[in-house]
Amino acid sequence: MQHITGWSYICRRELGSYFLSPIAYIVIIVFLLVTGWLFFSTFFVHGQARLDGFFQLLPYTLAIVTPALTMRLFAEELQSGSYETLVTLPISPVAIIMGKFTAAVVVMAALLAPTLIYPLTIFGLAPLDWGPVAGGYLGALLLAAAYSAIGLLMSALTRNQVVAFILGVAVCLGLTLLSQMLMLVPQPLVPAFKYLAAGSHFSSIAKGVIDTRDLIYFMSVAFVALFATRWVLEERQ
């Protein structure tokens, strides 16, 4: 019960901080402008009622946006010294980490929610296969959760938010681009690198095919990043 209470307290605390910060609103507005341009340029300029372009570039957009929203989670408190106060509260380190992670995922879900207007726009004008649409949004949420965990880890590694952002973008973009660089990998290692590529797992789910291997991949990335975050914080203490 104490873990759940602490988790809930940290989550509500972080959500309040997110929506009191102008940075969150700036990132959300930029994200919606970019994704809106990706969708409506295809829709109006090319006359195609499709979501392919939106979902193809979404992993790259999330690889930049997610670290921007998570860079402050630990770095800000480590810089200000408030983290020392936080750990004196009767809240376990796991509850602190999971509370911050949950808040980040909720914000990412709120970020994606307005983009539902894109498939609804298409549905109002032409027949739409909702299977790939549902798969695309499920994949986006799983990808955002994995990237949030990575961003949380990078924020725990440094007191500087800009450094945390750069490290987060480097790792998230690296995982996204890995599937594009398979021709540079020795043939025996291609299957392993392909499995590590976040982009290929997202593309699979975005086609409407729910494979347990893809679900396990995203959950594994999040688990490893969160476990590493706990280890980093314990080393700091």
C-alpha positions as CSV (number, residue, x, y, z in Angstrom):
1,M,0.0,0.0,0.0
2,Q,2.9,2.4,0.8
3,H,4.4,1.8,-2.6
4,I,1.1,2.6,-4.3
5,T,0.6,5.7,-2.2
6,G,4.1,6.9,-2.9
7,W,3.7,6.1,-6.6
8,S,0.5,8.0,-6.8
9,Y,1.9,11.0,-4.9
10,I,5.0,11.3,-7.2
11,C,2.8,10.8,-10.3
12,R,0.4,13.6,-9.3
13,R,3.3,15.9,-8.3
14,E,5.1,15.4,-11.7
15,L,1.9,15.9,-13.7
16,G,1.3,19.2,-11.8
17,S,4.9,20.2,-12.6
18,Y,4.5,19.3,-16.3
19,F,1.4,21.4,-16.8
20,L,2.7,24.4,-14.8
21,S,5.8,24.5,-17.0
22,P,5.8,26.5,-20.3
23,I,8.3,24.0,-21.8
24,A,5.7,21.2,-21.8
25,Y,3.3,23.4,-23.7
26,I,5.9,24.6,-26.2
27,V,7.0,21.0,-26.9
28,I,3.3,19.9,-27.3
29,I,2.6,22.8,-29.7
30,V,5.7,22.1,-31.8
31,F,4.8,18.4,-31.9
32,L,1.3,19.1,-33.1
33,L,2.5,21.6,-35.7
34,V,5.0,19.1,-37.1
35,T,2.7,16.1,-37.2
36,G,-0.2,18.3,-38.5
37,W,2.0,19.4,-41.3
38,L,3.1,15.8,-42.1
39,F,-0.6,14.8,-42.3
40,F,-2.2,17.7,-44.0
41,S,0.6,18.2,-46.6
42,T,-0.1,14.6,-47.7
43,F,-3.8,15.1,-47.5
44,F,-4.2,18.4,-49.4
45,V,-1.0,18.7,-51.5
46,H,-0.9,15.1,-52.7
47,G,-4.6,14.4,-52.4
48,Q,-4.1,11.2,-50.5
49,A,-6.4,10.3,-47.6
50,R,-3.7,8.1,-45.9
51,L,-1.9,8.0,-42.5
52,D,1.2,6.3,-43.9
53,G,3.4,9.4,-43.8
54,F,2.3,10.3,-40.3
55,F,3.1,6.9,-38.9
56,Q,6.3,6.5,-40.8
57,L,7.8,9.7,-39.4
58,L,6.2,9.4,-35.9
59,P,9.1,7.3,-34.4
60,Y,11.6,10.0,-35.4
61,T,9.4,12.8,-34.0
62,L,8.9,10.9,-30.7
63,A,12.7,10.3,-30.5
64,I,13.1,14.0,-30.2
65,V,10.0,15.1,-28.3
66,T,10.1,12.4,-25.6
67,P,13.6,13.4,-24.3
68,A,12.5,17.0,-24.3
69,L,9.7,16.2,-21.9
70,T,11.7,13.8,-19.7
71,M,15.0,15.7,-19.5
72,R,13.9,17.6,-16.3
73,L,12.5,14.6,-14.3
74,F,15.7,13.9,-12.3
75,A,18.2,16.5,-13.6
76,E,16.2,19.4,-12.3
77,E,16.0,18.0,-8.8
78,L,19.6,16.9,-8.8
79,Q,20.6,20.4,-9.9
80,S,18.5,22.2,-7.3
81,G,19.2,19.8,-4.5
82,S,15.6,19.0,-3.9
83,Y,16.3,15.3,-4.7
84,E,18.0,14.9,-1.4
85,T,14.8,16.1,0.3
86,L,12.7,13.8,-1.9
87,V,14.6,10.7,-0.8
88,T,14.1,11.5,2.9
89,L,10.3,11.1,2.4
90,P,8.7,7.7,3.3
91,I,8.6,6.8,-0.4
92,S,10.7,4.0,-1.9
93,P,13.1,4.6,-4.8
94,V,11.0,2.3,-6.9
95,A,7.8,4.3,-6.2
96,I,9.7,7.6,-7.1
97,I,11.0,6.1,-10.4
98,M,7.6,4.6,-11.3
99,G,5.7,7.7,-10.4
100,K,7.9,9.9,-12.6
101,F,7.7,7.3,-15.4
102,T,3.9,7.0,-15.2
103,A,3.6,10.8,-15.3
104,A,5.8,10.9,-18.5
105,V,3.7,8.2,-20.2
106,V,0.4,10.0,-19.3
107,V,1.8,13.3,-20.8
108,M,2.9,11.4,-23.9
109,A,-0.6,9.9,-24.2
110,A,-2.1,13.4,-23.9
111,L,0.3,14.5,-26.6
112,L,-0.9,11.8,-29.0
113,A,-4.6,12.3,-28.2
114,P,-5.2,15.4,-30.4
115,T,-3.7,13.6,-33.4
116,L,-6.8,11.4,-33.4
117,I,-8.4,14.1,-35.5
118,Y,-6.3,12.9,-38.5
119,P,-7.9,9.5,-38.8
120,L,-11.3,11.0,-38.0
121,T,-10.8,13.5,-40.8
122,I,-10.1,10.7,-43.2
123,F,-13.0,8.6,-41.9
124,G,-15.4,11.5,-42.6
125,L,-14.3,11.6,-46.3
126,A,-13.4,8.0,-47.3
127,P,-13.5,4.4,-46.0
128,L,-10.8,3.8,-43.5
129,D,-9.3,0.5,-42.2
130,W,-9.2,1.0,-38.5
131,G,-6.9,-2.0,-37.8
132,P,-3.7,-0.3,-38.8
133,V,-4.8,2.9,-37.2
134,A,-5.4,1.2,-33.8
135,G,-2.1,-0.6,-34.3
136,G,-0.3,2.6,-35.1
137,Y,-1.5,4.3,-32.0
138,L,-0.8,1.3,-29.8
139,G,2.7,1.2,-31.2
140,A,3.2,4.9,-30.7
141,L,2.2,4.6,-27.0
142,L,4.5,1.6,-26.5
143,L,7.3,3.4,-28.2
144,A,6.7,6.6,-26.2
145,A,6.7,4.5,-23.0
146,A,10.1,2.9,-23.9
147,Y,11.5,6.3,-24.9
148,S,10.2,7.8,-21.6
149,A,12.1,5.2,-19.6
150,I,15.2,5.9,-21.6
151,G,14.7,9.7,-21.1
152,L,14.3,9.1,-17.3
153,L,17.6,7.2,-17.2
154,M,19.4,10.0,-19.1
155,S,18.0,12.5,-16.7
156,A,19.3,10.5,-13.7
157,L,22.8,10.4,-15.2
158,T,23.3,14.2,-15.2
159,R,22.4,17.4,-13.4
160,N,22.2,19.3,-16.7
161,Q,18.9,19.1,-18.5
162,V,20.4,20.0,-21.9
163,V,22.9,17.1,-21.6
164,A,20.1,14.8,-20.6
165,F,18.1,15.9,-23.7
166,I,21.1,15.3,-26.0
167,L,21.8,11.9,-24.5
168,G,18.2,10.9,-24.7
169,V,17.9,12.0,-28.4
170,A,21.1,10.2,-29.2
171,V,19.9,6.9,-27.7
172,C,16.3,7.1,-29.0
173,L,17.2,8.2,-32.5
174,G,19.9,5.5,-32.5
175,L,17.3,2.8,-31.8
176,T,15.0,4.3,-34.4
177,L,17.6,4.5,-37.1
178,L,19.1,1.1,-36.4
179,S,16.7,-0.6,-38.9
180,Q,18.0,1.8,-41.6
181,M,21.6,0.8,-41.1
182,L,21.4,-2.9,-41.4
183,M,23.3,-2.9,-44.7
184,L,26.3,-1.8,-42.7
185,V,26.1,-4.7,-40.2
186,P,27.9,-8.0,-40.8
187,Q,25.3,-10.6,-42.1
188,P,25.5,-12.9,-39.1
189,L,24.6,-10.0,-36.8
190,V,21.7,-8.7,-38.8
191,P,19.0,-10.6,-37.0
192,A,20.2,-9.3,-33.6
193,F,20.5,-5.7,-34.7
194,K,17.1,-5.9,-36.4
195,Y,15.5,-7.1,-33.2
196,L,17.2,-4.2,-31.3
197,A,15.8,-1.6,-33.8
198,A,12.8,0.1,-32.3
199,G,11.6,1.3,-35.8
200,S,11.1,-2.2,-37.1
201,H,9.0,-3.2,-34.1
202,F,6.9,-0.1,-34.4
203,S,6.4,-0.6,-38.1
204,S,5.2,-4.2,-37.5
205,I,2.5,-3.1,-34.9
206,A,1.5,-0.1,-37.1
207,K,0.5,-2.6,-39.8
208,G,-2.1,-3.9,-37.5
209,V,-0.2,-7.0,-36.6
210,I,0.1,-7.5,-32.9
211,D,3.1,-9.8,-32.3
212,T,4.1,-10.8,-28.8
213,R,7.8,-10.3,-29.8
214,D,7.1,-6.6,-30.4
215,L,5.3,-6.2,-27.1
216,I,8.1,-8.0,-25.2
217,Y,10.6,-5.8,-26.9
218,F,9.1,-2.5,-25.8
219,M,8.4,-3.8,-22.3
220,S,12.0,-5.1,-22.1
221,V,13.5,-1.7,-23.2
222,A,11.4,0.1,-20.6
223,F,12.3,-2.4,-17.8
224,V,16.0,-2.3,-18.5
225,A,16.0,1.5,-18.6
226,L,14.0,1.8,-15.4
227,F,16.2,-0.8,-13.6
228,A,19.3,1.1,-14.8
229,T,17.8,4.3,-13.4
230,R,17.4,2.8,-10.0
231,W,21.0,1.6,-10.1
232,V,22.3,5.0,-11.1
233,L,20.3,6.7,-8.3
234,E,21.6,4.2,-5.7
235,E,25.1,4.9,-6.8
236,R,24.5,8.6,-6.3
237,Q,23.3,8.0,-2.8
